[in-house]
Amino acid sequence: MLKEKLKMMNGVLENGNYQLGQFKFGELRKSEVLERKLMEEKTYQTPCGTIHYWTNVLHSDEITLVFLPGLTADHRLFDKQIQYFENRYNVIVWDAPAHASSWPFRFDFDLFDKAKWLDDILNQEGLTKPVIVGQSMGGYVGQAYAQLYPDKMTGFVSIDSAPLQRSYVTAVEIWLLKRMEPVYAHYPWKWLLKSGAEGVATTDYGRSLMREMMLNYDGNQKRYAQIAGHGYRILAAAMEKNLPYELKCPSLLICGTQDHAGSCIRYNKAWHQKSKIPLKWIEGAGHNSNTDKPELINSLIEEFAAGI
């Protein structure tokens, strides 16, 4: 019975816009970018815990690229982007609440709290022209930010994310979102590790990074499940609010042609058709297209930012 239930739940991973986890745990191995000391690590205290973020500010009154990793991913997801942009634009990247170094953290927050804390961090740094670049769950945070602060966001780039509006998802998908935690808690870890690495990337680099981040959770699958389960629940709650989540700033959608994390491809097609936001397909890239095709993604972001 349990096996059948888990099999059914796994269908959400294939038919809903949700990815397997990709994150670090415990002591973080420093990324290549952070080892170069150009990015300064800082913290922001919330009622639930401390958020760790990294920033490099060239001119505070100019555009800032705000990189938001997907659910269970850490700051290293954007290493190739930070490396390219840190001397071109103001850049900032975080370990999202309860993720990686932003731990310990109480799971007593929602998607809008994350957006509010992000705004507080930007204010703390004196950054007034954010261009949010969100991968997967990071894209949902960006849309929540746009809902709360419609006149603050200078630009928005969605990387393998999806629209937050209620109209794009079914009642069954939302029902399953609220019940994802047992999948991560009970599936064999070896299966999750293999599926996570191979399921979100098509290149050796992307898969290696995925596997490395997941290996940091060896021995603590419970926390892995808590982070994923909570993330999906607050995503469902944000969708059920049925808010417009209108993007009033210049925006760009990016999606890998081999993105098999749920129905991301279908959602992006519908998002583009309904909103007329430009959509760029990344040939041969998976759900983490910025790790599979970093040079192409960087050029698209650079062209987009230059046109704002």
C-alpha positions as CSV (number, residue, x, y, z in Angstrom):
1,M,0.0,0.0,0.0
2,L,2.8,2.4,0.9
3,K,4.6,1.6,-2.3
4,E,1.5,2.4,-4.3
5,K,0.9,5.6,-2.5
6,L,4.5,6.8,-3.1
7,K,4.2,5.8,-6.7
8,M,1.1,8.0,-7.0
9,M,2.8,10.9,-5.2
10,N,5.8,10.6,-7.5
11,G,3.4,11.4,-10.3
12,V,3.4,14.9,-9.0
13,L,7.1,15.2,-9.7
14,E,6.5,14.1,-13.3
15,N,3.2,15.9,-13.9
16,G,3.3,19.0,-11.7
17,N,5.8,21.8,-11.8
18,Y,8.0,20.6,-8.9
19,Q,11.6,19.5,-8.8
20,L,13.5,17.1,-6.6
21,G,15.6,18.7,-4.0
22,Q,18.9,20.3,-4.6
23,F,20.5,21.7,-1.6
24,K,23.3,21.5,0.9
25,F,23.3,20.6,4.6
26,G,25.6,21.1,7.5
27,E,29.0,22.5,6.8
28,L,29.1,24.1,3.4
29,R,32.0,23.6,1.1
30,K,32.9,27.1,-0.2
31,S,32.0,27.7,-3.8
32,E,34.6,28.7,-6.4
33,V,33.0,32.2,-6.5
34,L,33.0,32.8,-2.8
35,E,36.6,31.5,-2.4
36,R,37.7,34.5,-4.6
37,K,36.5,36.8,-1.8
38,L,34.7,39.2,-4.2
39,M,31.4,38.3,-2.7
40,E,30.9,39.4,0.9
41,E,28.8,37.2,3.2
42,K,26.3,39.0,5.3
43,T,23.3,38.1,7.5
44,Y,19.7,39.2,8.1
45,Q,17.9,38.3,11.3
46,T,14.2,37.3,11.0
47,P,11.8,36.2,13.8
48,C,12.3,32.6,12.5
49,G,16.1,32.5,12.1
50,T,19.1,34.1,10.3
51,I,19.3,34.4,6.5
52,H,22.8,34.2,5.0
53,Y,23.4,36.1,1.8
54,W,26.3,37.2,-0.4
55,T,26.7,40.4,-2.2
56,N,29.1,42.5,-4.3
57,V,27.9,46.1,-4.8
58,L,29.6,48.3,-7.4
59,H,27.2,51.2,-7.5
60,S,24.1,51.0,-5.3
61,D,22.0,53.3,-7.5
62,E,22.4,50.9,-10.5
63,I,20.7,47.6,-11.4
64,T,21.2,44.7,-9.0
65,L,20.9,41.1,-10.2
66,V,19.2,39.2,-7.4
67,F,19.7,35.5,-7.8
68,L,17.2,33.3,-6.0
69,P,17.8,29.5,-6.1
70,G,15.1,27.0,-6.4
71,L,13.6,24.9,-3.6
72,T,16.3,23.1,-1.5
73,A,19.0,24.6,-3.7
74,D,21.8,26.8,-2.2
75,H,23.7,29.8,-3.5
76,R,26.1,27.6,-5.6
77,L,23.3,27.0,-8.1
78,F,24.3,30.4,-9.6
79,D,28.1,30.1,-9.4
80,K,28.5,30.4,-13.2
81,Q,26.2,33.5,-13.2
82,I,27.9,35.2,-10.2
83,Q,31.3,34.6,-11.7
84,Y,30.3,36.3,-15.0
85,F,28.3,39.2,-13.6
86,E,30.0,40.2,-10.3
87,N,32.2,42.7,-12.0
88,R,29.5,43.9,-14.4
89,Y,26.5,44.5,-12.1
90,N,25.6,44.7,-8.4
91,V,24.9,41.1,-7.5
92,I,23.3,39.3,-4.6
93,V,22.5,35.7,-3.9
94,W,21.1,34.0,-0.8
95,D,20.6,30.7,0.9
96,A,16.8,30.9,1.2
97,P,15.2,30.6,4.7
98,A,15.8,27.2,6.2
99,H,18.2,26.3,3.4
100,A,21.9,25.5,3.7
101,S,23.7,28.1,5.9
102,S,20.4,29.8,6.7
103,W,19.8,27.3,9.4
104,P,18.5,26.7,12.1
105,F,15.2,28.2,11.0
106,R,11.6,27.7,12.2
107,F,9.2,26.6,9.5
108,D,6.8,29.3,10.5
109,F,6.8,31.5,7.3
110,D,5.1,31.7,3.9
111,L,6.1,32.7,0.5
112,F,5.2,36.4,1.2
113,D,7.4,36.4,4.3
114,K,10.3,35.3,2.0
115,A,9.5,38.2,-0.3
116,K,9.3,40.7,2.6
117,W,12.6,39.5,4.0
118,L,14.2,39.8,0.6
119,D,12.9,43.4,0.4
120,D,14.4,44.1,3.8
121,I,17.8,42.7,2.7
122,L,17.7,44.9,-0.4
123,N,16.9,47.9,1.8
124,Q,19.6,47.0,4.2
125,E,22.1,47.1,1.3
126,G,20.6,50.3,-0.2
127,L,19.8,48.6,-3.4
128,T,16.8,50.2,-5.2
129,K,16.8,48.6,-8.7
130,P,16.4,44.8,-8.3
131,V,16.2,42.6,-11.3
132,I,15.1,39.3,-9.8
133,V,16.5,36.2,-11.5
134,G,14.6,33.2,-10.0
135,Q,15.1,29.6,-10.7
136,S,12.1,27.3,-10.1
137,M,10.9,28.2,-6.5
138,G,13.0,31.4,-6.8
139,G,10.8,32.5,-9.6
140,Y,7.7,32.1,-7.4
141,V,9.4,34.2,-4.7
142,G,10.0,36.8,-7.4
143,Q,6.3,36.8,-8.3
144,A,5.3,37.2,-4.7
145,Y,7.7,40.1,-4.5
146,A,6.0,41.7,-7.5
147,Q,2.6,41.3,-5.8
148,L,3.8,43.0,-2.7
149,Y,6.0,45.6,-4.3
150,P,4.8,46.2,-7.9
151,D,6.7,49.4,-8.3
152,K,10.0,48.3,-6.8
153,M,11.0,45.5,-9.2
154,T,13.1,46.8,-12.1
155,G,13.0,43.4,-14.0
156,F,12.2,39.8,-13.7
157,V,13.8,36.7,-15.2
158,S,12.2,33.3,-14.7
159,I,14.5,30.3,-15.1
160,D,12.6,27.0,-15.3
161,S,9.9,28.4,-13.0
162,A,6.2,28.8,-13.7
163,P,3.3,31.2,-13.1
164,L,2.0,31.6,-9.6
165,Q,-1.6,32.4,-10.7
166,R,-4.2,29.9,-9.5
167,S,-5.7,29.5,-13.0
168,Y,-2.7,27.6,-14.3
169,V,-2.9,24.6,-11.9
170,T,-5.6,22.0,-11.2
171,A,-7.2,21.3,-7.8
172,V,-5.5,17.9,-7.9
173,E,-2.1,19.4,-8.3
174,I,-2.6,21.7,-5.3
175,W,-4.0,18.8,-3.2
176,L,-0.9,16.8,-4.0
177,L,1.5,19.7,-3.3
178,K,0.3,19.8,0.3
179,R,1.1,16.2,0.7
180,M,4.6,15.9,-0.8
181,E,6.6,15.6,2.4
182,P,6.1,11.8,2.8
183,V,7.6,11.3,-0.7
184,Y,10.9,12.8,0.4
185,A,10.7,11.2,3.9
186,H,10.1,7.6,2.8
187,Y,11.6,7.1,-0.7
188,P,14.9,5.3,-0.5
189,W,17.7,7.9,-0.3
190,K,19.7,6.2,-3.1
191,W,16.7,6.6,-5.4
192,L,16.3,10.2,-4.5
193,L,20.0,10.9,-5.0
194,K,20.0,9.3,-8.4
195,S,16.8,10.9,-9.6
196,G,17.7,14.3,-8.2
197,A,21.1,14.4,-10.0
198,E,19.8,13.0,-13.3
199,G,16.4,14.5,-13.3
200,V,17.2,18.2,-13.1
201,A,20.3,18.5,-15.4
202,T,21.6,17.0,-18.7
203,T,25.3,17.9,-18.4
204,D,28.1,16.5,-16.3
205,Y,28.5,19.8,-14.5
206,G,24.9,20.2,-13.7
207,R,24.4,16.6,-12.5
208,S,27.6,16.7,-10.4
209,L,26.6,19.9,-8.7
210,M,23.2,18.5,-8.0
211,R,24.6,15.3,-6.5
212,E,27.2,17.2,-4.5
213,M,24.5,19.4,-2.9
214,M,22.3,16.5,-2.2
215,L,25.1,14.5,-0.6
216,N,25.3,17.1,2.1
217,Y,22.0,15.6,3.4
218,D,23.3,12.1,3.9
219,G,22.1,11.1,7.3
220,N,19.5,13.7,7.6
221,Q,16.7,12.9,5.2
222,K,14.2,14.2,7.7
223,R,15.4,17.7,7.2
224,Y,15.5,17.2,3.4
225,A,11.8,16.2,3.6
226,Q,10.9,19.1,5.9
227,I,12.4,21.7,3.6
228,A,10.7,20.2,0.5
229,G,7.4,19.6,2.1
230,H,7.1,23.0,3.6
231,G,8.2,24.6,0.4
232,Y,5.4,22.9,-1.6
233,R,2.8,23.7,1.1
234,I,3.6,27.5,1.0
235,L,3.6,27.4,-2.8
236,A,0.1,25.8,-2.7
237,A,-1.1,28.4,-0.2
238,A,0.2,31.2,-2.4
239,M,-1.7,29.8,-5.4
240,E,-4.9,29.4,-3.4
241,K,-4.8,33.1,-2.5
242,N,-5.8,33.6,-6.2
243,L,-4.0,36.9,-6.4
244,P,-3.1,38.5,-9.8
245,Y,0.7,38.3,-9.4
246,E,1.0,40.8,-12.2
247,L,4.5,41.6,-13.5
248,K,4.5,45.3,-14.3
249,C,8.2,45.4,-15.0
250,P,10.2,44.1,-18.1
251,S,10.2,40.3,-17.9
252,L,11.7,37.2,-19.5
253,L,10.9,33.5,-19.4
254,I,13.6,30.9,-19.8
255,C,13.0,27.2,-20.0
256,G,15.0,24.1,-20.9
257,T,13.7,21.9,-23.7
258,Q,14.6,18.9,-21.6
259,D,13.0,20.2,-18.4
260,H,11.2,17.2,-17.1
261,A,10.5,18.5,-13.6
262,G,6.8,18.3,-13.7
263,S,4.9,20.3,-16.3
264,C,7.3,23.2,-16.5
265,I,7.3,23.2,-20.3
266,R,3.5,23.2,-20.5
267,Y,3.2,25.9,-17.9
268,N,5.8,28.1,-19.7
269,K,4.0,27.7,-23.0
270,A,0.7,28.8,-21.4
271,W,2.4,31.6,-19.5
272,H,3.9,33.0,-22.6
273,Q,0.7,32.7,-24.6
274,K,-1.4,34.4,-22.0
275,S,1.0,37.1,-20.8
276,K,3.0,37.7,-24.0
277,I,6.2,37.7,-21.9
278,P,9.1,36.7,-24.2
279,L,10.0,33.0,-23.8
280,K,13.5,31.6,-24.6
281,W,13.9,27.9,-25.0
282,I,17.3,26.5,-24.1
283,E,17.9,23.5,-26.4
284,G,19.1,20.4,-24.6
285,A,19.0,21.9,-21.1
286,G,17.1,20.4,-18.1
287,H,15.3,22.0,-15.2
288,N,18.5,23.7,-14.0
289,S,19.2,25.2,-17.4
290,N,21.5,27.8,-15.9
291,T,23.9,25.0,-14.9
292,D,23.5,23.1,-18.2
293,K,24.0,26.1,-20.5
294,P,25.5,28.8,-18.3
295,E,27.1,30.8,-21.2
296,L,23.8,31.1,-23.1
297,I,21.8,31.9,-19.9
298,N,24.4,34.6,-19.0
299,S,24.1,36.2,-22.5
300,L,20.3,36.2,-22.2
301,I,20.4,37.9,-18.8
302,E,23.0,40.4,-20.0
303,E,21.0,41.3,-23.1
304,F,17.8,41.6,-21.0
305,A,19.5,43.8,-18.3
306,A,21.1,46.0,-20.9
307,G,17.7,46.7,-22.5
308,I,16.0,47.9,-19.3
